[in-house]
Amino acid sequence: MRNALLPIGLGLFAPIAFILGGAPFDVPGRNPPAAFVAGSLAVALYFTVVAFGLFRDVRRTAQASRPIFAGLLLSLLAVCVLVSVLEGGNAWLLDGLPMLLSGSLGVGIGFFFAFRKPVPTTRSNTE
């Protein structure tokens, strides 16, 4: 359980990444599609970096990485549901769904890059 607390905490920052990514494209009134695309890219990049950093520190087994997967994805899902409940209407389609899809993609990319290459080992001089 302790291994899942840090990913849960880091996953709760997804809306901040989404807002900061879309902020340069905001206009008064309704947000343009470019703001949603930029926010989604920011969330994907954020989760890629977070997942890469977290997966690099665990043992290279599927069992050791499950709490990280669960923590990141469940916190992302909780944030998306919270956006849906608080905003109502089409907020799920405009904010929640792109954040959920891009965050999940970012976790997968971070996992792939973290486990792509084996960790180098040092050789002893006694050989």
N, C-alpha and C positions, 0 to 999 in steps of 0.2 A: 504494500500500500504506500510505503514511503517513496518508492520509485515513481509513483504516479502523481504525487502532489506537485512537483515542479512542472511537469508537462501541463497539468490542469491550470496552474497559475499562469504559465506562459501562454496557454491557449486562450485565456480570457482577454488578452490584449489584441485579439483579432479585429474588433471594431475600430480600435484606434489606428491600426495599420490601414484598414479600409478607408477611414475618413481622411487620414493624412495622404494616402495615395490618390484619392479623388479630389482633394482640396484645390489643386491648381486648375482644375477644369470646372469648378463650381461657378454658376452664374446665378444671379437673383431669380427666384422663382423655382421652376423645375430643373433638376439636374440633367445635363445632357448625357447621352450614352457613353461618351468618352470618360466621364467621371466614374461610371460603374466599371468600365474596363480597366482604368488605371487603378481603381481601388482593389479590384480582383487580382491584378498583377502584383500589387503591393502585398496583399495577403498571401499569395502563392510564394513570393520571395521571402516573406517573413517566416512562414512555416517551413520552407526549405532550409533556411539558415538554422532555425530552432531545432528541427528534426535532425539535421546533420550534426549539430553540436551535441545533442542528447544521445543519438545513436552511436557516436564515436566513443562515448565514455562507457558503454555497456559491453559485457562479454558478447562474443559473436554467436549467440544462440537465439533461436526464435523465442524461447521461453523468457529470456532476459529482456527482449524488446517489446513484449506484449503490453506491459504496463505503460510504456511510453506511447505506443500506438493508441491504446485505450484512453489515456489521459488527454492526448492532443485532440483526438477525434471527438470524444465525448464533450470536452469543453467547447469545442467549435460548434457542435450540435446544440449544446445548451445556449450558447450565445445567439445562434440563429433562431432558436425557438423564442428566446427572450425578445429579440428584435421583432419577431412576428406578433408576440403578445402585446408589447408596448406600443408599437406603431400601428398595427392592425392593417386591414385592407390589403393592398398589393405590396406591402413592405417585404413579405416573404419572397416574392418573385424578384423584386428589384434590389434588395440588399442581402437578404438571407441566403438565397439559393446561389448567387455568384460567389459569396463568401464561403459557403460550405463546399462547393465544387473546387474552387481554386485552393482553399486550405487543404482539402484532401489530396489534391494533386501535389501540392507543396510537400506534404508529409511523405508521400510516395517517392518523390524526387530526392528528398533529403535522405530517406532510407536507402535508396539505390546508391547514391554517391557515398554514403558512409560505409556501406558494406561492399563496395565495388572492388576495392583493392585490399589485400591482406595487410595487417599491421606488420611493419618490419621488425624483425628481432635482431638483437645485437649478439654477436658471436664473442665467445670468451677467448682469451689468449692461450688457453691450455690445450688447444687442439693441435 
